[in-house]
Amino acid sequence: MEIKPEREGKTTAIIGYLMLVGSLIAIMMNLEKQNPFARFHIRQGFGLSLMFIVIAIFIGNFDSWMISFAFYIFISILWTYAFVTMLQEKYIEVPLVGKYFQKWFTFIK
């Protein structure tokens, strides 16, 4: 029985969505086998983590709970969407920014 590449890289892809540290661990895990499914989702998870950090630093200057709350809802929706599509073993980019993550993070092999 042949295992689909999506199933083989699923564990690495899951780890890739655990914020920045998880993404870095997943990058190291994927260096040896270079699973395309894991690579795709590591790029998505890494991009979401970086986007969260950069925007959170900017949003923190406003000192407004309404802006912060809207930001956390936005990030949570994007992260949940990406994670669910990964669990379904699909190659679907995060809305709005996913195509850029695939283009910008080509160093993730």
C-alpha positions in Angstrom: 0.0 0.0 0.0 1.4 3.4 -1.0 1.1 6.3 1.4 0.0 9.6 -0.2 2.5 12.5 0.3 -0.2 14.4 2.1 -0.4 11.8 4.8 3.3 11.5 5.1 3.9 15.2 5.7 0.9 15.8 7.9 2.7 15.7 11.2 5.3 18.1 10.0 2.6 20.4 8.6 0.7 20.4 12.0 3.9 21.4 13.8 4.4 24.2 11.2 1.2 25.9 12.4 2.4 26.1 16.1 3.6 29.7 15.9 7.1 30.8 15.0 9.0 28.1 17.0 6.8 25.3 15.6 7.5 26.6 12.1 11.2 26.6 12.6 11.1 23.1 14.0 9.0 21.9 11.0 11.4 23.5 8.6 14.2 21.4 10.2 12.1 18.3 10.1 11.3 18.8 6.4 14.9 19.3 5.3 15.6 15.6 4.9 12.5 14.3 3.1 11.3 17.6 1.6 7.6 16.7 1.5 5.7 19.1 -0.8 2.6 19.0 1.3 4.5 19.9 4.5 6.5 22.6 2.6 3.3 24.3 1.4 1.7 24.3 4.9 5.0 25.3 6.7 5.1 28.3 4.4 1.5 29.2 5.3 2.1 28.7 9.1 5.4 30.6 9.0 3.8 33.5 7.1 0.9 33.6 9.6 3.3 33.7 12.5 5.3 36.5 11.1 2.2 38.4 10.1 0.9 38.0 13.7 4.1 39.3 15.2 4.5 42.3 12.9 0.9 43.5 13.0 0.7 42.9 16.8 3.7 45.2 17.4 2.0 47.9 15.2 -1.5 47.4 16.8 0.0 47.5 20.3 0.7 51.2 19.8 -3.0 52.1 19.5 -3.8 50.9 23.1 -7.4 50.2 22.0 -9.1 46.9 23.0 -11.5 47.2 20.0 -8.6 47.3 17.5 -6.8 44.5 19.4 -9.9 42.4 19.5 -10.6 42.8 15.8 -7.0 41.9 15.0 -7.2 38.7 17.1 -10.4 37.7 15.5 -8.9 38.2 12.0 -5.8 36.2 12.8 -7.8 33.4 14.5 -10.1 33.1 11.4 -7.1 32.9 9.0 -5.2 30.4 11.2 -8.3 28.2 11.7 -9.0 28.2 7.9 -5.4 27.2 7.1 -5.3 24.6 9.8 -8.6 23.0 8.7 -7.6 22.9 5.1 -4.3 21.2 6.1 -6.3 18.6 8.2 -8.4 17.9 5.1 -5.1 17.3 3.2 -5.7 20.1 0.7 -3.4 22.7 -0.9 -5.5 25.8 -0.3 -3.8 29.1 0.4 -4.8 31.4 3.2 -7.2 34.1 1.9 -5.6 37.5 1.0 -2.0 36.6 1.9 -1.4 32.9 1.2 -0.1 33.4 -2.4 2.4 35.9 -1.1 3.6 33.5 1.6 4.3 30.9 -1.1 6.2 33.4 -3.2 8.2 35.1 -0.3 9.3 32.0 1.6 10.8 30.0 -1.2 13.8 29.4 1.1 11.7 26.8 2.9 12.4 23.6 1.1 
